[in-house]
């Protein structure tokens, strides 16, 4: 093995050698041969029966390599996207768990984060699809099981839906990519389809793709066989929630607006009211005060007959 220099000291004992550096101490048992040269630097050469040499062990520690991280019981560092390939490979080994979680898609968005915060307050078990898993872990910690991946990937979707009772979609695109929602008991979709359909001119061109996604999501959700609640809102705005009332009249979403905080609140309240087939309604901020959302949803279900 080639000589390697370290700014450290070597102390020889009868049965082993202790190596002391500026930060850590290590011991090498039963060395087979050693050559020392104590000048400005320490030069040593060793050969051992083990495949992993002493130098390799030191370098592995200095570089924070995976071998010593495992020896000391520390978790491997996640890549920048926060994914963990080993965990993904082991997912299929676990049996189906109780379905008591709520999956929030697009958890990085403003409304997605508002939904997550509302669910945390309710002490709900939360799973969230995010683009940046590391950032989500820093924001929500252990309160949320954050996952980053492609919902169109069957293996990833199966992992994401494991243990999920309900899904809240604060934006368009998930339902179209997801395909099968087997085992899910309720899907809540926040849709701006009424706003897109009411747009004209340049706005219609700019929102063409969003409209297409919203139409696909709604049609696929209605054909999925899973009980659904589609909340068609007006223009979503960054205004404080809980300050205004609401309006639920048909056609109101095309011209009205709704606070993002109110939209997130309605999505969370809808979890407790599961329709037999499906519920579609429009909502914007208005004059009607709602004190009992279960009664409000029951009234809307009676109105639609579903």
ROPAFI-624894 format. One record per atom (N, C-alpha, C, O): x negated, y negated, z. Coordinates in steps of 0.2 Angstrom, whole numbers, plus 2048, in hexadecimal, padded with zeros to 3 digits. Layout:
N
XYZ;...
END
This chain:
306
7FC806800;800800800;7FC7FA800;7F67FA803;7FD7F57FC;7F97EF7FC;7F97EB803;7FE7EC806;7F47E7804;7F37E480A;7F97DE80A;7FA7DB805;7FB7DD810;8007D7811;7FE7D3817;7FD7D681C;7FF7CC817;7FC7C881C;8027C5820;8077C481D;8017C5827;8067C282B;8037BE830;7FE7C0833;8067B8832;8037B4837;8057B683E;8097B3841;8027BC840;8057BF846;7FF7C384A;7F97C2847;8017C784F;7FC7CB852;7FD7D2853;8037D4852;7F87D6853;7F97DD854;7F67E085A;7F07DE85C;7FA7E485E;7F77E6864;7F87EE864;7FD7F1863;7F27F1865;7F27F9864;7F37FC86B;7F07FA870;7F780186C;7F8805872;7F780C870;7F580E86A;7F8810875;7F6817874;7FA81B86F;7F781E86B;80181A86F;80581E86B;80981A865;80C81D861;808814866;80C810861;808809860;804807864;80B80585B;8087FE85A;80E7F985B;8137FA858;80C7F485E;8117EF85F;80F7E985A;80A7E785B;8147E7857;8137E1852;8177DB855;81D7DC855;8147D6856;8177D0859;8177CA854;8117C8853;81C7C8852;81C7C284E;81F7BC851;8207BC858;8207B684E;8237B0852;82A7B1854;82C7AE859;82E7B5851;8357B6853;8377BD855;83B7BD85A;8347C2853;8367C9855;8307CD857;82B7CC855;8327D385A;82D7D885C;82F7DE859;8357E0859;82A7E2856;82C7E9853;8277EE856;8217EC858;8287F4856;8247F9857;8237FF852;82880084F;81E801851;81C80684C;81A80C84F;81480C852;81E81284F;81B818853;81781C84E;81981D849;81281F851;80E82484E;80B822848;80C825842;80781C847;80481A841;7FF81F83F;7FB822843;7FF820838;7FA825836;7F3822835;7EE825836;7F281C832;7EC819831;7ED812831;7F280F82E;7E880E833;7E8807834;7E2804832;7DD806835;7E17FE82F;7DB7FA82E;7DD7F3830;7E17F082D;7D97F0834;7DA7E9836;7D47E4835;7CE7E6834;7D67DE833;7D17D9832;7D37D3835;7D77CF832;7D17D183B;7D37CB83F;7CF7C583D;7C97C4840;7D17C1838;7CE7BB836;7D37B5837;7D77B583C;7D47B2831;7DA7AD831;7E17B0831;7E67AE833;7E17B682E;7E77BA82D;7E67C182F;7E07C3830;7EB7C4830;7EB7CB832;7EC7D082C;7F17CF829;7E77D482A;7E87D8824;7E97DF827;7E47E282B;7EE7E3825;7EE7EA827;7F17EE822;7F47EC81D;7EF7F4822;7F17F981D;7F37FF821;7F0802826;7F980281F;7FC808822;7FF80C81E;80180B818;7FF813820;80381881C;80781C821;80481D826;80D81D81F;811821824;815826820;81582681A;81782B824;81B830821;82282E81E;82583081A;825829822;82C826820;82B82381A;82681F818;831823816;831820810;831818810;82F81480C;835815816;83580E817;82F80C81B;82F80E821;82A809818;82480781C;826801821;82B7FE820;821800825;8217FB82A;8227F4826;8267F0828;81E7F3821;81E7EC81E;8257EB81A;8277E681B;8287F1818;82E7F0815;8337EE81A;8387EA818;8337F1820;8377EF825;8377E8827;83C7E5828;8317E5828;8307DE829;8327DA824;8367D5826;8317DB81E;8337D7818;83B7D7818;83E7D2817;83E7DD819;8457DE819;8487DA81F;84D7D781E;8457D9824;8477D582A;8477CE828;84C7CA829;8417CC825;8407C5823;8457C281E;8487BD81F;8467C7819;84B7C5814;8527C6816;8567C4812;8537C881C;85A7CA81E;85D7CF819;8637CE818;85A7D4818;85C7D9813;8627DD816;8637DD81C;8657E1812;86B7E5814;8697EB819;86D7ED81D;8637ED818;8617F381C;8617F1824;8647F5828;85E7EC826;85D7EA82D;8647E782F;8657E8835;8687E482B;86E7E182D;8737E782F;8767E7834;8727ED82C;8767F382E;8737F6834;8777F8838;86C7F6835;8697F983B;86B7F5841;86D7F8846;86C7EE840;86E7EA846;8757E9847;8777E684B;8797EC843;8807EC843;8847E6841;8897E5842;8807E283D;8837DC83A;8867DD834;8847E1830;88C7DA832;88F7DB82C;88B7D8826;8877D3827;88C7DB820;8887D981A;88B7D2818;8917D1819;8877CE816;8897C7813;88E7C880D;88C7CC809;8937C480D;8987C5807;8957C1802;8927BB803;8967C27FB;8947BE7F6;8997B87F6;89D7B77FA;8977B37F2;89A7AD7F2;8A27AD7F1;8A67A97F4;8A47B27ED;8AC7B27EC;8AF7B67F2;8B57B77F2;8AB7B87F7;8AE7BB7FD;8B07C37FC;8B27C6801;8AE7C67F6;8B17CC7F5;8AC7D17F8;8A67D07FA;8AE7D77F9;8AA7DD7FC;8AC7E37F9;8B17E67FA;8A77E57F4;8A87EB7F0;8A97F17F4;8AD7F57F2;8A57F27F9;8A67F87FD;8AD7F9801;8B07FE801;8AF7F3803;8B67F3806;8BB7F5801;8C07F9802;8BA7F27FB;8BF7F47F5;8BF7FB7F4;8C47FE7F2;8B97FE7F4;8B98057F2;8BC8097F7;8BE80F7F6;8BC8077FD;8BE80B803;8C680A804;8C980E808;8C9805801;8D0804802;8D580A801;8D980B805;8D380E7FC;8D78137FA;8D78197FF;8DB81D7FF;8D2819804;8D181E809;8D681D80E;8D8822812;8D981780F;8DD816815;8E5817813;8E781680E;8E881A818;8EF81C817;8F4816816;8F2810819;8FA816814;8FE811813;90080E81A;90281281F;90080881B;901805822;908802822;90C80181D;90A800828;9117FD829;9117F6825;90C7F2825;9177F5822;9187EF81E;91B7EA823;9217E9824;9167E6825;9187E082A;9157DA828;9157D582C;9117DA822;90D7D4820;9117D081B;9157D2817;90F7C981B;9127C5816;90C7C3811;9077C0814;90C7C480B;9077C2806;9097BB803;90E7BA800;9047B7804;9047B0801;9007B07FB;8FA7B07FB;9037AF7F5;8FF7AE7EF;8FC7A77EE;9007A37F1;8F77A67EB;8F479F7EA;8F379C7F0;8F67967F1;8F079F7F5;8EF79D7FC;8EA7977FC;8EA793801;8E77957F7;8E378F7F6;8E67897F5;8E47837F7;8EC7897F2;8F07837F0;8F377F7F6;8F37827FC;8F57797F5;8F87757FB;8FE7797FE;8FE77A804;90277B7FA;90877E7FD;907785800;909787805;9027887FD;90078F7FF;8FD78E806;8FF79280B;8F9789807;8F678880E;8FB786813;8FB788819;900782811;906780815;90A786817;90C78781D;90B78B813;90F791814;90B795819;90E79781E;904796818;90079A81D;900797824;90179A828;900790824;90078D82B;90778E82E;90778F834;90C78E82B;91378F82E;913796830;916798835;91079B82C;9117A282E;90C7A3834;90E7A8838;9077A0835;9027A183A;90679F841;9067A2846;90A799840;90E797846;91379C848;91479D84E;91679F843;91B7A5845;9177AB847;91B7B0848;9117AB847;90D7B1849;90E7B7844;90F7BD846;90F7B683E;9107BB839;9097BD836;9047BA836;9097C4835;9037C7832;9037C482B;9087C5827;8FD7C1829;8FD7BE822;8F77C181E;8F17C2820;8F97C2818;8F47C4813;8F47BE80D;8FA7BC80C;8EE7BC80B;8EF7B7806;8EA7B8800;8E47BA801;8EC7B67FA;8E87B77F4;8E57B07F3;8E87AB7F3;8DE7B07F3;8DB7A97F2;8D57AA7ED;8D37AF7EB;8D37A47EB;8CD7A47E6;8C77A47EA;8C27A77E7;8C67A17EF;8C07A07F3;8C17A47FA;8C47A17FF;8BF7AA7FB;8C17AE801;8BD7AB807;8BF7AA80C;8B77A9806;8B27A680B;8B67A080E;8B679F814;8B879B809;8BB79580C;8C1797810;8C3793814;8C579B80D;8CC79D811;8CA7A0818;8CE79F81C;8C57A4818;8C37A781F;8C17A1824;8C27A182A;8BD79C821;8BB796825;8C1792827;8C178F82D;8C6792823;8CC78E824;8D1791829;8D478E82E;8D2798828;8D779B82C;8D57A1831;8D87A3835;8CE7A2830;8CB7A7835;8CF7AE834;8D17B082F;8D07B183A;8D37B883A;8DA7B883A;8DE7BD83A;8DD7B283A;8E57B1839;8E77B4832;8ED7B6832;8E37B482D;8E57B6826;8E07BB824;8DA7BA824;8E37C0820;8DF7C481D;8DE7C2815;8E37C3811;8D97BE814;8D87BB80D;8D57C0808;8D07C480A;8D77C0802;8D57C47FD;8D47C07F6;8D87BC7F5;8CF7C27F3;8CD7BE7ED;8CD7C47E7;8C97C97E8;8D07C37E2;8D07C87DD;8D57C67D7;8D97C17D7;8D67CB7D2;8DA7CA7CD;8E17CE7CE;8E07D47CF;8E67CB7CE;8ED7CE7D0;8EF7D37CA;8F37D77CB;8EC7D27C4;8EE7D77BF;8EA7DD7BF;8EB7E27BC;8E57DE7C4;8E17E47C5;8E57E87CA;8E77E67CF;8E77EE7C7;8EB7F27CB;8E87F47D2;8EC7F57D7;8E27F67D2;8DF7F87D8;8DF7F27DD;8E07F37E3;8DD7EC7DB;8DD7E67E0;8E47E57E2;8E57E37E8;8E97E57DD;8F07E47DF;8F37E97E4;8F67E77E9;8F17EF7E4;8F37F47E9;8F07F37EF;8F37F37F5;8EA7F07F0;8E77EE7F6;8EA7E87F9;8EB7E87FF;8EC7E37F5;8EF7DD7F7;8F67DF7FA;8F87DB7FE;8FA7E37F7;9007E57F9;9017EA7FE;9067EB801;8FB7ED801;8FB7F2806;8FE7EE80C;8FB7E980F;9037F180F;9067EE816;90A7E8815;90C7E581A;90C7E680E;90F7E080D;9177E180D;9197E580A;91A7DD811;9227DD811;9257D880C;9297DA809;9227D280C;9257CD808;91F7C9805;91A7C9807;9217C67FF;91C7C27FC;91F7BB7FB;9257BA7F9;91B7B67FC;91C7AF7FB;9187AC7F5;9127AC7F6;91B7AA7F0;9177A87EA;9187A07E9;91D79E7E7;91379C7EC;9147957EC;9137917E5;91478B7E4;9117967E0;9107937D9;9117987D4;91279E7D6;9117977CE;91279B7C8;90C7A07C7;90679E7C8;90D7A57C4;9087AA7C1;9077B07C4;9057B57C1;9087B17CB;9077B87CE;90C7BD7CB;9097C27CA;9127BC7CB;9177C17C9;9157C47C2;9167CA7C1;9147BF7BE;9127C17B7;90C7C67B6;90C7CA7B2;9077C57BA;9017C97BA;9017CF7BE;8FE7D47BD;9067CF7C4;9067D47C8;9087DB7C6;9067E07C7;90E7DA7C2;9117E17C0;9157E47C5;91A7E17C8;9137EA7C8;9177ED7CD;9167EA7D4;9117E87D6;91C7EA7D7;91C7E77DE;91F7ED7E2;9237EB7E7;91D7F37E1;9207F97E5;91F7F87EC;9197F67EF;9247F97F0;9247F97F7;9267F27FA;9277F2800;9257ED7F6;9277E67F9;92E7E57FA;9327E87F6;9307E27FF;9387E2801;93B7DB7FF;9417DA7FF;9377D67FE;9397CF7FD;9347CB7F9;92E7CB7FC;9367C77F4;9317C37F1;9347BC7F1;93A7BB7EE;9317B77F3;9337B07F3;92F7AC7EE;9297AC7EF;9327A97E9;92E7A67E3;93079E7E3;93679D7E3;92B79A7E4;92C7937E4;92B7917DC;9267917DA;93178F7D9;93178E7D2;9327867D0;9377837D3;92F7847CC;93077D7C9;93377D7C2;9327787BE;9367837C0;9387847BA;93D77E7B8;93D77C7B2;94277C7BC;9467777BB;9437707B9;94576D7B4;93D76F7BC;9397697BB;9367697B4;9367657B0;93376F7B2;9307707AC;9357707A6;93476D7A1;93B7737A7;9407727A2;94376B7A1;94576A79B;9437677A6;9457607A5;94075C7A3;9427567A2;93A75E7A2;93575A79F;935759797;93875D794;933753795;93375278E;92D74E78C;92974C790;92C74E785;92674A782;92074E784;91F754784;91B749786;91474C788;91575078E;91175578F;91974E793;919752799;91B75A797;91975E79A;92075A792;922761790;91C76578D;91B76B78F;91876278A;912765787;90D76778C;90A76C78C;90C762791;907763796;90976979B;90576D79D;91076A79C;91276F7A0;91577579D;9187797A0;913776796;91577B792;913782795;917787796;90D783797;90A78979A;90D78B7A0;90F7907A2;90E7857A5;9117867AB;9187897AB;91B78D7AE;91C7867A6;9237887A5;92378F7A2;9287937A5;91F79179E;91F79879C;91E79D7A1;9217A27A2;91979B7A6;91779F7AB;91D7A07B0;91F7A57B3;92079A7B1;92679A7B6;92C79E7B3;92F7A27B7;92D79E7AD;9327A27A9;9317A97AA;9357AD7AB;92B7AB7A9;9287B27A9;9297B57B0;92B7BA7B1;9277B07B5;9277B37BC;92E7B47BE;9307B97C1;9337AF7BC;93A7B07BE;93D7B67BB;9417BA7BF;93C7B77B5;93F7BD7B1;93C7C37B4;9407C87B4;9367C47B5;9337CA7B7;9357CC7BE;9367D17C0;9367C67C2;9387C77C9;93F7CA7C9;9407CE7CD;9437C77C5;94A7C97C5;94B7D07C3;9507D47C4;9467D27BF;9477D97BC;9437DE7C0;9437E47BE;9407DC7C5;93B7E17C9;93F7E57CE;93C7EB7CF;9457E47CF;9497E87D4;9477E67DB;94A7E97E0;9437E27DD;9417E07E3;9467DA7E5;9467D57E1;9497DA7EB;94D7D47ED;9487CD7ED;9437CD7EF;94B7C87EA;9477C27E9;94B7BC7EB;9517BC7EB;9477B77EC;94A7B07ED;9467AB7E9;9407AA7EA;9497A87E4;9467A37E0;94879C7E2;94E79B7E1;9437987E4;9457927E6;94378D7E1;93D78C7E0;94778A7DD;9467857D8;94677E7DB;94B77B7DD;94077B7DB;93F7757DE;93F76F7D9;93E7707D3;9407697DC;93E7637D8;9377627D7;9337667D9;93575C7D5;92E75A7D5;92B75B7DC;92D7587E1;92575E7DD;92275F7E4;91E7597E5;9197577E1;91F7567EB;91B7507ED;9177517F3;9197557F8;91274D7F4;90E74D7FA;9117487FF;90E743801;917749801;91A745806;91B74980D;91C74F80C;91C746813;91D74A819;92374E819;92874B816;92375481B;92975881C;92D757822;92A754827;933759822;937758828;93A752829;93D75082E;93974D825;93B746825;942745822;946740824;94374981D;949748819;94E74E819;94C75481C;95474E817;958753816;95775780F;95275680C;95C75B80D;95C75E807;96275E803;96775C805;9617607FC;9677607F8;9667677F4;9617697F2;96C76B7F4;96B7717F0;9707727EA;9717777E8;97276C7E8;97776D7E2;97476F7DC;96E76D7DB;9777737D8;9747757D1;97376F7CD;97776A7CC;96D76F7CA;96A76A7C6;9667647C9;9637607C6;9667657D0;96375F7D4;95B7607D3;95875A7D3;9587667D1;9517667D1;94E7637CB;9487617CB;9527627C5;94F75F7BF;94D7587C0;9497557BD;9517547C5;94F74D7C6;94D74B7CD;94B7457CE;94D7507D2;94C74E7D8;9447507DA;9417527D6;94374F7E0;93C7517E3;93C7547EA;9417547ED;9377587EB;93775B7F2;93075B7F5;92B75C7F1;9307597FB;9297597FF;9267607FF;92A7657FF;91F7607FE;91C7677FE;91D76A804;91D770805;91C76680A;91D769810;92476C811;925772814;92976980F;93076C80F;93177280B;93477780D;92D772805;92D778801;92A77E804;92D784804;92577D807;92178280B;926785811;92678B812;929780814;92D78281A;933786818;93578B81B;936784812;93C78880F;93A78F80D;93D79480E;93479080A;931797808;93179B80F;9337A180E;92E798814;92D79C81A;93479E81D;9357A4820;93979981D;93F79B820;9437A081C;9477A481F;9427A0815;9457A5811;9437AC813;9477B1811;93E7AD816;93C7B4818;9417B881C;9417BE81C;9457B4820;9497B7825;9507B9821;9557BB824;9517B781B;9577B7818;9567BB811;9557B880C;9577C2811;9557C680B;95C7C7808;9607CA80B;95C7C5801;9637C77FE;9637CE7FB;95E7D17FB;9697D17FA;9697D77F8;9667D87F1;9627DD7F0;9677D47ED;9647D47E6;95F7CE7E5;9597CF7E4;9627C87E5;95E7C27E4;9627BC7E5;9687BC7E5;95E7B67E7;9617B07E8;95D7AB7E4;9577AA7E5;9607A77E0;95D7A17DC;96179B7DE;96779A7DE;95D7967E1;96078F7E2;95B7897E1;95578A7E1;95E7847E0;95A77E7DF;95A7797E5;95F77A7E9;9557767E7;9547727ED;95076C7EC;94B76C7E8;9527667EE;94E7607EE;94F75D7F5;95475F7F8;94C7577F6;94D7547FC;95374F7FB;95474C7F6;95874F800;95E74C800;96174A807;95D74880B;96774A807;96A74780D;96D74D812;96E74C818;96D753810;970758814;96A75B819;96575D817;96C75B81F;96875D825;969765826;96F767826;964768826;965770827;96277182E;95C77182F;966774833;964776839;96377D83A;95F78083E;967781836;967788836;96678B82F;96A78B82B;96078D82E;95E78F827;961796825;96279781F;96279A82A;9657A1828;96C79F826;96E7A3821;97079B829;977799827;976796820;97B79781B;97179281F;97178E818;96F793813;97379380D;96B798814;96A79D80F;9707A280E;9717A4808;9737A3813;97A7A8812;97F7A480E;9827A780A;97F79D80F;98479A80B;98279A804;98679A7FF;97B799802;9797997FB;97A7A07F8;97B7A07F2;9797A57FC;97A7AC7F9;9817AD7F8;9837B07F2;9867AB7FC;98D7AB7FA;98F7A77F4;9937A97F0;98C7A27F3;98D79D7EE;98B7A17E7;98E7A07E2;9857A47E7;9837A87E1;9867AF7E0;9857B27DB;9887B17E6;98B7B87E5;9867BE7E5;9887C37E3;9807BD7E7;97B7C27E8;9787C37EF;9747C77F0;
END
